[in-house]
Amino acid sequence: MKTWDVFYQNIVQTGLVKFKDKIILAVSGGQDSICMLHMFWRLAKKIQIELLIVNFNHNLRKESTKEARIVKNLSNKFGIDCILENIDVKKYSKKESISIETAGRNLRYLLLESIAKKYRCNKISTAHNANDNAETVLMWLLRGSGNFVGIPQERNIDKKLSVIRPLLPIKRKLIEDYITIHKLPFCTDKSNFSDVYTRNKIRLSIIPLCEKINTMAVEHIFNLSRIHAMENTYLEEIVIKCLKKCVKFSKRQILLDLSTFLQYNKAVQYRILKNILPQKKYNSYINLIMYKILSSDLSIYKISDDWSFCVKPNNKAYFFIKGKENGR
């Protein structure tokens, strides 16, 4: 199936784009986002939608100026309004004590949300593709997160605004072919070929190896993530109901009633713990907490600098802020 056909079929089947939507296109100037821009330009000829392009210069690479120029030229050619934003990622990274990669992503979404509200847009479209999704699933797998949902097709920011990813079912190779066929200009981000970042190691080494074993590897991972997303949504509804019956929250303590908790299916128990952990932790933490509960180990387990966990003889378990455990 051709790239356009996959894109259009995905939009129709999922309802990602609707009549009179006002959509921000996050266009970096790379192949993925340029492909997305061109296909939305074609889509706007079929259905009544309004488009606004936003490009970010992270001030990290010399190519950023060229990328912005390509995006601006295409926006003029297609008759779509374009906003060029300069962001100081290094400064934000230092201020928040986070990686450059995380700082860039956080800043982009913060500004996209602000622009969307200013111009009354109801959707923000990013150009994540099937390879991006496969890389994310494998990265989470290797980090032990136990999450195979991957990148969601749509994420609601609030009742009036959502992030959509219409290219998600499309492999990178199809996008490259589309760019070539339509002779579209683009820039290549050289940092994508650096093996400094975990994602790049997966992109450059693991994904190609997977595709040597099975040429449909990326598609299979995409299908797995979609199935897991549906199962996850269903199970999460059950877990929330169970959680309310066995967990009590306060500002400095989380109380778990073990007499109720241990009656639930193991999958539900695991997800309850995943939901109530005070800070994001991986499977190994949850497995250790489950072991302490089942073995009635009364020793205190330090989860982080702030939070600890312990089981008490009164059939209760506690997550508590350091120095605030009361055992009641």
C-alpha positions in Angstrom: 0.0 0.0 0.0 1.3 3.5 -0.9 2.2 6.0 1.8 -0.7 8.3 1.0 -3.2 5.4 1.1 -1.9 4.3 4.6 -2.1 7.9 5.8 -5.6 8.5 4.5 -6.9 5.1 5.6 -5.5 5.6 9.1 -7.2 9.0 9.4 -10.6 7.6 8.2 -10.5 4.5 10.4 -9.4 6.3 13.6 -11.2 9.6 13.1 -8.0 11.4 14.0 -8.9 14.3 11.7 -12.4 15.6 11.4 -14.3 18.3 9.5 -13.3 21.8 10.5 -10.4 20.7 12.7 -7.8 23.4 13.2 -4.5 21.7 13.4 -0.9 22.7 14.3 1.7 20.8 12.3 5.0 20.5 14.2 7.4 20.5 11.3 11.1 20.2 12.0 12.3 20.1 8.4 13.3 16.4 8.5 11.8 13.8 6.1 9.1 12.7 8.5 7.6 16.1 9.2 8.0 17.3 5.6 6.1 14.2 4.4 3.4 15.0 7.0 3.2 18.6 5.9 2.7 17.6 2.2 0.1 15.0 3.0 -1.9 17.4 5.2 -1.7 19.9 2.3 -3.3 17.3 0.1 -5.8 16.3 2.7 -6.9 20.0 3.1 -8.0 19.8 -0.6 -10.4 16.9 0.3 -11.9 18.0 3.6 -12.3 21.4 5.2 -9.5 21.8 7.8 -7.3 24.7 8.8 -3.6 24.2 9.2 -0.9 26.2 11.0 2.8 25.2 10.8 5.2 25.6 13.7 9.0 25.1 13.5 11.4 25.2 16.4 15.0 26.2 16.2 16.7 24.6 19.3 19.9 26.6 18.7 21.9 23.3 19.0 22.9 22.7 15.4 24.0 24.8 12.4 21.5 23.0 10.2 18.6 24.5 12.2 18.6 27.7 10.2 18.5 25.8 6.9 15.6 23.6 8.3 13.6 26.7 9.2 14.2 28.2 5.8 13.0 25.0 4.0 9.8 24.9 6.2 9.1 28.6 5.6 9.5 28.2 1.8 7.2 25.2 1.7 4.6 27.0 3.9 4.6 29.9 1.4 4.4 27.4 -1.5 1.4 25.6 0.0 -0.3 28.8 1.3 -0.2 27.8 5.0 0.7 30.2 7.8 4.0 29.4 9.6 5.4 30.3 13.0 9.2 30.1 13.5 10.2 29.8 17.2 13.6 30.0 18.8 14.1 28.1 22.0 17.1 27.9 24.3 17.2 24.2 25.1 20.6 24.2 26.8 19.4 26.9 29.3 16.2 25.0 30.0 18.1 21.7 30.4 20.4 23.2 33.0 17.6 25.0 34.8 15.5 21.8 35.1 18.5 19.4 35.6 17.3 17.2 32.7 18.9 15.9 29.5 19.1 18.0 26.4 16.8 15.5 24.6 14.2 15.7 27.4 14.5 19.5 27.6 13.9 19.9 23.9 10.8 17.6 24.0 9.3 19.3 27.0 9.8 22.8 25.7 8.3 21.9 22.3 5.1 20.6 23.8 4.8 23.4 26.3 5.1 26.0 23.4 2.9 24.0 21.1 0.2 23.9 23.7 0.5 27.6 24.2 0.4 28.4 20.5 -2.6 26.0 20.1 -4.6 27.9 22.7 -3.6 31.3 21.3 -4.7 30.4 17.8 -7.7 28.3 19.0 -6.4 25.1 17.4 -7.9 21.8 18.7 -5.2 19.5 17.5 -1.4 19.3 17.4 0.0 16.8 14.8 3.5 15.3 15.1 5.3 13.1 12.6 6.1 10.0 14.7 6.2 6.9 12.5 6.1 3.1 12.8 9.9 3.0 13.3 9.7 5.6 16.1 7.0 3.4 17.8 9.2 0.3 17.5 12.2 2.1 18.9 10.1 3.3 21.9 8.7 -0.2 22.6 12.1 -1.7 22.5 13.6 1.1 24.6 11.0 0.6 27.3 11.4 -3.2 27.1 15.2 -2.9 27.7 14.7 -0.5 30.6 12.3 -2.9 32.2 9.2 -0.7 32.2 6.9 -3.6 31.2 5.0 -1.2 28.9 4.4 -2.3 25.2 1.8 0.4 24.5 4.3 2.4 22.5 3.5 5.9 21.2 -0.3 6.6 21.3 -2.1 7.6 18.1 -3.9 10.4 20.1 -3.2 11.9 23.5 -5.7 14.3 25.1 -4.1 17.4 26.7 -7.5 18.7 27.9 -11.1 18.6 26.7 -10.3 21.0 23.8 -6.9 20.0 22.7 -5.2 16.7 21.7 -1.9 15.5 20.1 -2.3 13.3 17.1 0.2 11.1 15.2 -1.3 10.2 11.8 2.0 8.8 10.4 2.3 6.2 13.2 1.4 3.2 11.1 3.8 4.2 8.3 7.4 2.8 8.1 10.3 5.2 7.7 11.1 3.5 4.3 7.7 4.5 2.9 8.2 8.0 4.1 11.6 8.2 2.3 10.0 6.8 -0.8 7.3 9.5 -0.6 9.8 12.3 -0.3 11.7 11.0 -3.3 8.6 10.6 -5.5 7.3 14.1 -4.7 10.8 15.6 -4.8 10.4 17.4 -1.5 13.3 19.3 0.1 14.4 18.2 3.6 17.3 18.4 6.1 19.0 15.5 7.8 19.6 15.8 11.5 23.2 14.5 11.9 22.5 13.8 15.6 20.3 10.9 14.5 23.4 9.0 13.5 25.2 9.4 16.8 25.2 6.4 19.1 25.3 8.6 22.3 21.5 8.3 22.7 19.8 5.0 23.6 17.2 5.6 21.0 19.8 6.0 18.3 21.5 2.8 19.3 18.2 0.9 18.9 17.5 2.7 15.6 21.0 2.1 14.1 21.7 -1.4 15.4 18.8 -3.3 16.9 16.0 -2.4 14.5 18.1 -3.4 11.4 19.0 -6.7 13.1 15.3 -7.3 13.9 14.4 -6.7 10.2 17.1 -9.1 9.1 15.4 -11.8 11.2 11.9 -10.7 10.0 11.3 -8.0 7.4 7.9 -7.3 9.0 9.4 -6.7 12.5 8.4 -3.0 12.7 4.9 -3.8 11.6 4.6 -6.6 14.1 5.8 -4.4 16.9 3.2 -1.7 15.8 0.4 -4.3 15.9 1.6 -5.6 19.3 1.6 -2.0 20.7 -2.0 -1.3 19.4 -3.3 -4.6 20.9 -1.6 -3.9 24.2 -3.0 -0.4 24.2 -6.6 -1.8 23.9 -6.0 -4.4 26.6 -4.3 -1.8 28.8 -7.3 0.6 28.6 -9.7 -2.2 29.5 -7.6 -3.5 32.4 -6.9 0.0 33.7 -10.7 0.5 34.2 -10.8 -2.5 36.4 -7.7 -1.5 38.3 -9.0 1.9 39.1 -12.2 0.4 40.7 -10.1 -2.0 42.8 -7.6 0.6 43.8 -10.3 2.8 45.3 -11.2 -0.1 47.6 -7.8 -0.9 49.0 -5.7 2.4 48.8 -5.9 5.6 50.9 -3.8 8.6 49.9 -2.6 11.4 52.1 0.0 14.1 51.4 2.9 12.2 53.0 1.7 8.6 53.1 0.0 6.0 50.9 -1.8 3.2 52.8 -2.4 -0.2 51.2 -4.9 -2.5 52.8 -3.4 -6.0 52.2 -6.4 -8.0 53.2 -8.3 -6.5 50.3 -5.4 -6.1 48.0 -4.3 -9.8 48.1 -7.8 -10.9 47.1 -7.3 -9.5 43.6 -5.8 -11.2 40.5 -2.0 -10.9 40.4 -2.2 -8.8 37.2 -4.5 -6.4 39.1 -2.2 -6.3 42.1 0.8 -5.5 39.9 -1.0 -2.7 38.2 -2.3 -1.2 41.5 1.3 -1.0 42.7 2.4 0.5 39.4 -0.4 3.2 39.8 0.4 4.1 43.3 4.2 4.1 43.3 5.0 7.7 44.4 7.7 8.0 41.7 8.1 6.3 38.4 9.9 3.0 38.9 10.5 -0.1 36.8 9.4 -3.7 37.1 12.2 -4.6 39.5 10.9 -2.3 42.2 7.3 -3.6 41.9 8.6 -7.2 42.0 10.6 -6.5 45.1 7.6 -4.8 46.8 5.4 -7.8 45.9 8.0 -10.1 47.4 8.1 -8.1 50.7 4.2 -8.3 50.9 4.0 -12.0 50.2 6.9 -12.9 52.5 5.7 -10.5 55.3 9.1 -9.0 55.3 8.8 -6.1 57.9 12.1 -4.3 57.0 11.9 -0.9 55.5 12.7 -0.7 51.7 14.0 2.7 50.4 12.4 3.5 47.0 14.0 6.8 46.5 15.7 9.7 48.4 12.2 10.8 49.6 10.0 7.6 49.7 10.2 4.3 51.5 8.0 1.3 51.8 7.2 -1.2 54.6 4.8 -3.9 55.6 3.2 -3.8 59.1 1.9 -6.7 61.2 -1.6 -5.2 61.1 -2.0 -6.4 57.5 -1.3 -3.0 56.1 1.5 -1.7 53.9 2.8 1.9 53.6 4.6 4.1 51.2 5.8 7.0 53.2 7.9 10.2 53.1 11.2 9.8 54.9 10.7 10.3 58.6 6.9 10.4 58.4 6.1 6.6 58.8 3.6 6.2 61.6 2.6 2.5 61.3 -1.1 3.2 61.9 
